[in-house]
Amino acid sequence: KEEAEREAAVDEILKFFADRETTLNHGRHIDIRQLENHLLGFLRVIALEDEPEMQDAVLSVHHCLMLTFSTTRAIKVVENHLGLAQMTHLPPVARPSGA
């Protein structure tokens, strides 16, 4: 029974995050109230503001990525727990000769 309940919870979580009306794109903000309303009973939702150390860590990563994206041609960054990273860049812009 517990396994079936876990699978049902996972299905509800996936359905919420895969719903185009909810997420639309990667840049769409999902408010904590939305998470609490839709995922209550499936996930424990904690506000970053209630966890200062976690908030500092998350904002540090966010700011590093925003700086990387705004100053390079990087469009995707993936890093694992070992510190190994893969970055995807836009191709170079072809410039007409003589320019």
Number of C-alpha atoms within 10 A of each C-alpha: 6 7 8 9 11 12 12 13 16 14 12 15 16 11 12 17 14 13 10 10 9 14 14 12 10 6 7 9 10 11 8 13 11 12 17 15 9 14 16 11 10 16 13 9 13 11 11 14 10 9 10 11 11 13 13 13 10 13 13 12 11 12 11 11 16 11 11 15 15 10 9 10 14 15 13 13 13 10 10 8 6 6 8 8 10 11 11 11 13 10 8 7 6 6 7 6 5 4 4
